[in-house]
Amino acid sequence: MSNIPSTPLDGNFKVVVAPTIALITAPKVSELSGGTAKDISCYLTGAGWTLSIDQASISDERLCDTFTAEQPGRKSVSLELTYIDNTNSANEATFNEAAKALVEGTTVHLVARGGKPFNGAFTATTDKVSVFKAVAGVATPLAPEANSVQRVTQKFFVQDYALNVAVAAGA
């Protein structure tokens, strides 16, 4: 079993900001690659996609048992991005798509696809993506440090999500 192949994520992770997706369990190619959708893959730092899903447990005690059983409880999803921010630089007008698309208080859909080259187009029915409908929090500038670039970290308040759903065809 030690020779099971794995898929590197370096260069094989795409993140798109889509303002609207009608059905997050079946996002359409047009919603993910249309004029208002922005590919921010190259703005994210190496560890810039931080997703955490936690599930609480429900205690299920019975008078007749000598142990406490558990049932799955509520889930909570936490998502934070760290990305380059070219504000106040010569690159601000042309290379600052993440900062422009992730304005505090805005509801967006963050869509992630792993396992395929980031610059490949979305393919209906064969591509699986995870979709997070979220409200953008404040973009907090990271402390300046030697040998670094200007970056921000930003929390997203997840309202709904769908994991590993197929991309749908249609306009």
Accessible surface in RSA format (square Angstrom, percent):
REM  Atomic radii and reference values for relative SASA: ProtOr
REM  Chains: A
REM  Algorithm: Lee & Richards
REM  Probe-radius: 1.40
REM  Slices: 20
REM RES _ NUM      All-atoms   Total-Side   Main-Chain    Non-polar    All polar
REM                ABS   REL    ABS   REL    ABS   REL    ABS   REL    ABS   REL
RES MET A   1   199.24 103.2 145.21  96.1  54.03 128.7 125.10 106.4  74.14  98.2
RES SER A   2   112.43  95.0  71.90  96.0  40.53  93.4  58.62 124.8  53.81  75.4
RES ASN A   3   141.83  97.8 115.99 112.1  25.84  62.2  40.29  97.0 101.54  98.1
RES ILE A   4   113.02  64.3  92.25  68.7  20.77  50.1  94.28  67.9  18.75  50.9
RES PRO A   5   122.00  88.9  96.48  88.0  25.52  92.8 106.77  88.2  15.24  94.7
RES SER A   6   105.01  88.7  75.74 101.1  29.26  67.4  47.84 101.9  57.17  80.1
RES THR A   7    88.04  62.6  65.31  66.2  22.73  54.2  31.78  42.7  56.27  85.1
RES PRO A   8    90.86  66.2  79.62  72.6  11.24  40.8  90.75  74.9   0.10   0.6
RES LEU A   9   101.47  56.5  91.68  65.6   9.79  24.6  91.95  64.6   9.51  25.6
RES ASP A  10   135.44  94.9 115.17 114.6  20.27  47.9  40.02  94.2  95.42  95.2
RES GLY A  11    49.23  60.7   0.00   N/A  49.23  60.7  32.29  88.6  16.93  37.9
RES ASN A  12    31.15  21.5  31.15  30.1   0.00   0.0   0.17   0.4  30.98  29.9
RES PHE A  13    58.48  29.3  50.17  31.1   8.31  21.6  50.17  30.4   8.31  23.8
RES LYS A  14    17.15   8.4  17.15  10.5   0.00   0.0   4.71   4.2  12.44  13.3
RES VAL A  15     0.43   0.3   0.43   0.4   0.00   0.0   0.43   0.4   0.00   0.0
RES VAL A  16     2.44   1.6   2.44   2.2   0.00   0.0   2.44   2.1   0.00   0.0
RES VAL A  17     3.42   2.2   3.34   3.0   0.07   0.2   3.34   2.9   0.07   0.2
RES ALA A  18     0.06   0.1   0.06   0.1   0.00   0.0   0.06   0.1   0.00   0.0
RES PRO A  19    57.60  42.0  50.34  45.9   7.26  26.4  50.67  41.8   6.94  43.1
RES THR A  20   102.56  72.9  99.04 100.4   3.52   8.4  69.84  93.8  32.72  49.5
RES ILE A  21    11.97   6.8   0.00   0.0  11.97  28.9   0.36   0.3  11.61  31.5
RES ALA A  22    93.22  85.7  49.35  76.2  43.87  99.8  61.75  87.0  31.47  83.4
RES LEU A  23   106.43  59.3 104.25  74.6   2.18   5.5 105.37  74.0   1.06   2.9
RES ILE A  24    20.24  11.5  18.25  13.6   1.99   4.8  18.25  13.1   1.99   5.4
RES THR A  25    78.61  55.9  67.18  68.1  11.43  27.2  56.13  75.4  22.48  34.0
RES ALA A  26    32.23  29.6  28.88  44.6   3.34   7.6  28.88  40.7   3.34   8.9
RES PRO A  27     0.00   0.0   0.00   0.0   0.00   0.0   0.00   0.0   0.00   0.0
RES LYS A  28    71.00  34.6  71.00  43.6   0.00   0.0  29.22  26.3  41.78  44.5
RES VAL A  29    41.68  27.4  41.68  37.7   0.00   0.0  41.68  36.2   0.00   0.0
RES SER A  30    47.32  40.0  33.47  44.7  13.86  31.9  37.55  80.0   9.77  13.7
RES GLU A  31    37.31  21.4  25.86  19.6  11.44  27.2  23.04  44.6  14.27  11.7
RES LEU A  32     3.16   1.8   0.00   0.0   3.16   8.0   0.00   0.0   3.16   8.5
RES SER A  33    70.14  59.3  37.36  49.9  32.78  75.5  34.19  72.8  35.94  50.4
RES GLY A  34    30.65  37.8   0.00   N/A  30.65  37.8  26.05  71.5   4.60  10.3
RES GLY A  35    74.31  91.6   0.00   N/A  74.31  91.6  44.84 123.0  29.48  66.0
RES THR A  36    98.76  70.2  88.99  90.2   9.78  23.3  71.76  96.4  27.00  40.8
RES ALA A  37    14.80  13.6   0.92   1.4  13.88  31.6   1.15   1.6  13.65  36.2
RES LYS A  38    75.93  37.0  74.37  45.6   1.56   3.7  35.27  31.7  40.66  43.3
RES ASP A  39    62.34  43.7  39.94  39.8  22.39  53.0  30.35  71.4  31.98  31.9
RES ILE A  40     0.00   0.0   0.00   0.0   0.00   0.0   0.00   0.0   0.00   0.0
RES SER A  41    17.47  14.8   3.29   4.4  14.18  32.7   4.45   9.5  13.02  18.2
RES CYS A  42    93.56  70.8  64.47  71.9  29.08  68.3  39.22  99.4  54.33  58.6
RES TYR A  43    24.15  11.3  23.79  13.5   0.36   0.9  19.22  14.4   4.93   6.1
RES LEU A  44    25.71  14.3   9.43   6.7  16.28  40.9   9.43   6.6  16.28  43.8
RES THR A  45    38.45  27.3  24.59  24.9  13.85  33.0  27.43  36.9  11.01  16.6
RES GLY A  46    94.40 116.4   0.00   N/A  94.40 116.4  47.39 130.0  47.01 105.3
RES ALA A  47    87.08  80.1  67.19 103.7  19.89  45.3  75.73 106.6  11.36  30.1
RES GLY A  48     1.12   1.4   0.00   N/A   1.12   1.4   0.33   0.9   0.79   1.8
RES TRP A  49    50.07  20.1  28.85  14.0  21.22  49.8  23.04  12.3  27.03  43.8
RES THR A  50    75.39  53.6  70.73  71.7   4.66  11.1  56.91  76.4  18.47  27.9
RES LEU A  51    63.38  35.3  33.88  24.2  29.50  74.2  33.88  23.8  29.50  79.4
RES SER A  52    59.26  50.1  53.11  70.9   6.14  14.2  29.39  62.6  29.87  41.8
RES ILE A  53    69.61  39.6  35.63  26.5  33.98  81.9  35.63  25.7  33.98  92.2
RES ASP A  54    91.78  64.3  89.02  88.6   2.75   6.5  21.51  50.6  70.27  70.1
RES GLN A  55    84.95  47.5  58.61  42.8  26.34  62.7  19.69  41.9  65.26  49.5
RES ALA A  56    57.19  52.6  45.13  69.7  12.06  27.4  53.80  75.8   3.39   9.0
RES SER A  57    69.26  58.5  42.56  56.8  26.69  61.5  17.71  37.7  51.54  72.2
RES ILE A  58    94.70  53.9  91.00  67.8   3.71   8.9  94.70  68.2   0.00   0.0
RES SER A  59    71.74  60.6  46.49  62.0  25.25  58.2  45.09  96.0  26.65  37.3
RES ASP A  60    25.35  17.8  21.60  21.5   3.76   8.9   7.02  16.5  18.33  18.3
RES GLU A  61   123.58  71.0  99.66  75.4  23.93  57.0  28.77  55.6  94.82  77.4
RES ARG A  62   135.74  57.0 122.52  62.5  13.22  31.5  38.36  52.4  97.39  59.0
RES LEU A  63   190.47 106.1 155.51 111.3  34.96  87.9 161.96 113.7  28.51  76.7
RES CYS A  64   117.31  88.7  78.97  88.1  38.34  90.1  51.32 130.0  65.99  71.2
RES ASP A  65    59.39  41.6  39.28  39.1  20.11  47.5   2.20   5.2  57.18  57.0
RES THR A  66   144.86 103.0 104.10 105.5  40.76  97.1  86.25 115.8  58.61  88.6
RES PHE A  67   130.93  65.5 116.39  72.1  14.53  37.8 125.99  76.4   4.94  14.1
RES THR A  68    70.77  50.3  47.93  48.6  22.84  54.4  25.14  33.8  45.63  69.0
RES ALA A  69    33.16  30.5  27.93  43.1   5.23  11.9  33.03  46.5   0.13   0.3
RES GLU A  70   121.04  69.5  93.98  71.1  27.06  64.4  26.25  50.8  94.79  77.4
RES GLN A  71    86.30  48.3  83.99  61.4   2.31   5.5  22.95  48.8  63.35  48.0
RES PRO A  72    99.05  72.2  77.01  70.2  22.04  80.1  84.07  69.4  14.98  93.1
RES GLY A  73    13.76  17.0   0.00   N/A  13.76  17.0   5.88  16.1   7.88  17.6
RES ARG A  74   215.41  90.4 203.48 103.7  11.93  28.4  80.86 110.5 134.54  81.5
RES LYS A  75   118.98  58.0  88.50  54.3  30.48  72.6  35.14  31.6  83.84  89.3
RES SER A  76    69.71  58.9  62.50  83.4   7.21  16.6  49.62 105.7  20.08  28.1
RES VAL A  77    24.72  16.3   4.80   4.3  19.92  48.0   4.80   4.2  19.92  54.0
RES SER A  78    49.66  42.0  48.92  65.3   0.74   1.7  25.27  53.8  24.39  34.2
RES LEU A  79     0.37   0.2   0.00   0.0   0.37   0.9   0.16   0.1   0.21   0.6
RES GLU A  80    69.26  39.8  68.59  51.9   0.67   1.6   7.75  15.0  61.51  50.2
RES LEU A  81     0.08   0.0   0.00   0.0   0.08   0.2   0.08   0.1   0.00   0.0
RES THR A  82    23.47  16.7  23.35  23.7   0.12   0.3   8.44  11.3  15.02  22.7
RES TYR A  83     1.74   0.8   1.74   1.0   0.00   0.0   0.11   0.1   1.63   2.0
RES ILE A  84    50.14  28.5  50.02  37.3   0.13   0.3  50.02  36.0   0.13   0.3
RES ASP A  85    19.65  13.8  19.39  19.3   0.26   0.6   0.00   0.0  19.65  19.6
RES ASN A  86    26.93  18.6  25.87  25.0   1.06   2.6   1.02   2.5  25.91  25.0
RES THR A  87    48.90  34.8  46.89  47.5   2.01   4.8  37.67  50.6  11.23  17.0
RES ASN A  88   141.28  97.4 103.34  99.9  37.94  91.4  32.67  78.6 108.60 105.0
RES SER A  89    50.86  43.0  31.50  42.0  19.35  44.6  40.90  87.1   9.96  13.9
RES ALA A  90   109.63 100.8  64.42  99.4  45.21 102.8  77.85 109.6  31.78  84.2
RES ASN A  91    69.97  48.3  69.97  67.6   0.00   0.0   1.23   3.0  68.74  66.4
RES GLU A  92    66.21  38.0  66.16  50.1   0.05   0.1  16.59  32.1  49.62  40.5
RES ALA A  93    82.48  75.8  60.06  92.7  22.42  51.0  67.07  94.4  15.41  40.8
RES THR A  94    92.28  65.6  74.60  75.6  17.68  42.1  70.42  94.6  21.87  33.1
RES PHE A  95   120.60  60.3 120.60  74.7   0.00   0.0 120.60  73.1   0.00   0.0
RES ASN A  96     4.77   3.3   4.68   4.5   0.09   0.2   0.09   0.2   4.68   4.5
RES GLU A  97    48.25  27.7  48.18  36.5   0.07   0.2  20.91  40.4  27.34  22.3
RES ALA A  98     0.05   0.0   0.05   0.1   0.00   0.0   0.05   0.1   0.00   0.0
RES ALA A  99    26.86  24.7  13.99  21.6  12.87  29.3  15.43  21.7  11.43  30.3
RES LYS A 100   101.81  49.7  79.65  48.9  22.15  52.7  69.27  62.3  32.54  34.7
RES ALA A 101    22.85  21.0   6.29   9.7  16.56  37.7  16.83  23.7   6.03  16.0
RES LEU A 102     3.31   1.8   0.00   0.0   3.31   8.3   0.00   0.0   3.31   8.9
RES VAL A 103    82.67  54.4  78.06  70.7   4.61  11.1  82.67  71.8   0.00   0.0
RES GLU A 104   109.11  62.6  88.84  67.2  20.27  48.3  26.92  52.1  82.19  67.1
RES GLY A 105    53.06  65.4   0.00   N/A  53.06  65.4  28.83  79.1  24.23  54.3
RES THR A 106    54.09  38.5  48.01  48.7   6.09  14.5  40.89  54.9  13.21  20.0
RES THR A 107    58.99  42.0  45.45  46.1  13.53  32.2  26.07  35.0  32.91  49.8
RES VAL A 108     3.81   2.5   3.81   3.4   0.00   0.0   3.81   3.3   0.00   0.0
RES HIS A 109    10.74   5.9  10.74   7.5   0.00   0.0   8.67   8.9   2.07   2.4
RES LEU A 110     0.00   0.0   0.00   0.0   0.00   0.0   0.00   0.0   0.00   0.0
RES VAL A 111     0.03   0.0   0.03   0.0   0.00   0.0   0.03   0.0   0.00   0.0
RES ALA A 112     8.96   8.2   5.62   8.7   3.34   7.6   5.86   8.3   3.10   8.2
RES ARG A 113     3.41   1.4   1.95   1.0   1.47   3.5   3.13   4.3   0.28   0.2
RES GLY A 114    39.23  48.4   0.00   N/A  39.23  48.4  11.84  32.5  27.38  61.3
RES GLY A 115    38.69  47.7   0.00   N/A  38.69  47.7  16.54  45.4  22.15  49.6
RES LYS A 116    74.07  36.1  73.77  45.3   0.31   0.7  60.03  54.0  14.04  15.0
RES PRO A 117    76.53  55.8  76.53  69.8   0.00   0.0  76.53  63.2   0.00   0.0
RES PHE A 118    64.12  32.1  64.12  39.7   0.00   0.0  64.12  38.9   0.00   0.0
RES ASN A 119   110.91  76.5  82.03  79.3  28.88  69.5  22.36  53.8  88.55  85.6
RES GLY A 120    26.73  33.0   0.00   N/A  26.73  33.0  26.73  73.4   0.00   0.0
RES ALA A 121    81.48  74.9  61.26  94.5  20.22  46.0  68.99  97.2  12.49  33.1
RES PHE A 122    12.16   6.1   1.88   1.2  10.27  26.7   1.88   1.1  10.27  29.4
RES THR A 123    60.15  42.8  56.65  57.4   3.50   8.3  43.16  58.0  16.98  25.7
RES ALA A 124    24.31  22.4  16.15  24.9   8.16  18.6  16.15  22.7   8.16  21.6
RES THR A 125    99.02  70.4  85.38  86.6  13.64  32.5  68.73  92.3  30.30  45.8
RES THR A 126    96.44  68.6  71.71  72.7  24.73  58.9  73.87  99.2  22.57  34.1
RES ASP A 127     1.99   1.4   0.27   0.3   1.72   4.1   1.72   4.0   0.27   0.3
RES LYS A 128   112.47  54.9 100.75  61.8  11.72  27.9  69.72  62.8  42.75  45.5
RES VAL A 129     1.56   1.0   0.00   0.0   1.56   3.8   1.56   1.4   0.00   0.0
RES SER A 130    16.77  14.2  16.27  21.7   0.50   1.1   5.64  12.0  11.12  15.6
RES VAL A 131     0.00   0.0   0.00   0.0   0.00   0.0   0.00   0.0   0.00   0.0
RES PHE A 132     0.25   0.1   0.25   0.2   0.00   0.0   0.25   0.2   0.00   0.0
RES LYS A 133    78.89  38.5  78.89  48.4   0.00   0.0  22.25  20.0  56.64  60.3
RES ALA A 134     0.00   0.0   0.00   0.0   0.00   0.0   0.00   0.0   0.00   0.0
RES VAL A 135    42.15  27.7  42.15  38.2   0.00   0.0  42.15  36.6   0.00   0.0
RES ALA A 136     1.84   1.7   0.00   0.0   1.84   4.2   0.00   0.0   1.84   4.9
RES GLY A 137     7.10   8.8   0.00   N/A   7.10   8.8   7.10  19.5   0.00   0.0
RES VAL A 138    91.32  60.1  85.20  77.1   6.12  14.7  85.20  74.0   6.12  16.6
RES ALA A 139    38.76  35.6  24.29  37.5  14.47  32.9  24.29  34.2  14.47  38.3
RES THR A 140    64.84  46.1  63.72  64.6   1.12   2.7  49.84  66.9  15.00  22.7
RES PRO A 141   101.40  73.9  86.97  79.3  14.43  52.5  86.97  71.8  14.43  89.7
RES LEU A 142    61.05  34.0  45.92  32.8  15.14  38.0  47.79  33.6  13.26  35.7
RES ALA A 143    77.15  70.9  60.25  93.0  16.90  38.4  66.59  93.8  10.57  28.0
RES PRO A 144   135.32  98.6 105.31  96.0  30.01 109.1 116.15  95.9  19.17 119.1
RES GLU A 145   109.72  63.0  83.20  62.9  26.52  63.1  35.03  67.7  74.69  61.0
RES ALA A 146    91.64  84.3  59.38  91.6  32.26  73.4  71.20 100.3  20.43  54.1
RES ASN A 147   161.71 111.5 111.80 108.0  49.91 120.2  41.10  98.9 120.61 116.6
RES SER A 148    47.93  40.5   9.52  12.7  38.41  88.5  13.80  29.4  34.13  47.8
RES VAL A 149    95.95  63.1  81.03  73.4  14.93  36.0  89.51  77.8   6.44  17.5
RES GLN A 150   105.35  58.9  86.66  63.3  18.68  44.5  47.55 101.2  57.79  43.8
RES ARG A 151    48.43  20.3  44.81  22.8   3.62   8.6   6.06   8.3  42.37  25.7
RES VAL A 152     4.71   3.1   4.71   4.3   0.00   0.0   4.71   4.1   0.00   0.0
RES THR A 153    28.75  20.5  27.99  28.4   0.77   1.8  26.95  36.2   1.80   2.7
RES GLN A 154     2.08   1.2   0.31   0.2   1.76   4.2   1.76   3.8   0.31   0.2
RES LYS A 155    86.22  42.1  83.55  51.3   2.67   6.4  64.56  58.1  21.65  23.1
RES PHE A 156     0.42   0.2   0.00   0.0   0.42   1.1   0.00   0.0   0.42   1.2
RES PHE A 157    98.19  49.1  94.47  58.5   3.72   9.7  98.19  59.5   0.00   0.0
RES VAL A 158    33.44  22.0   3.93   3.6  29.51  71.1   3.93   3.4  29.51  80.0
RES GLN A 159   109.17  61.0  72.27  52.8  36.91  87.9  21.43  45.6  87.75  66.5
RES ASP A 160    71.87  50.3  67.69  67.4   4.18   9.9  14.45  34.0  57.41  57.3
RES TYR A 161    58.40  27.3  43.89  25.0  14.51  37.8  35.54  26.7  22.86  28.2
RES ALA A 162     8.65   7.9   2.74   4.2   5.90  13.4   8.65  12.2   0.00   0.0
RES LEU A 163    76.25  42.5  56.99  40.8  19.26  48.4  56.99  40.0  19.26  51.8
RES ASN A 164   108.21  74.6  94.00  90.8  14.21  34.2  20.86  50.2  87.35  84.4
RES VAL A 165    23.79  15.7  19.76  17.9   4.03   9.7  23.79  20.7   0.00   0.0
RES ALA A 166    40.35  37.1  32.98  50.9   7.37  16.8  32.98  46.4   7.37  19.5
RES VAL A 167     0.87   0.6   0.00   0.0   0.87   2.1   0.00   0.0   0.87   2.4
RES ALA A 168    27.31  25.1  22.31  34.4   5.00  11.4  27.31  38.5   0.00   0.0
RES ALA A 169    67.81  62.4  51.67  79.7  16.15  36.7  53.48  75.3  14.33  38.0
RES GLY A 170    48.11  59.3   0.00   N/A  48.11  59.3  35.27  96.8  12.84  28.8
RES ALA A 171   112.21 103.2  69.49 107.2  42.72  97.2  86.38 121.6  25.83  68.4
END  Absolute sums over single chains surface
CHAIN  1 A    10372.2       7936.5       2435.7       6118.5       4253.7
END  Absolute sums over all chains
TOTAL         10372.2       7936.5       2435.7       6118.5       4253.7
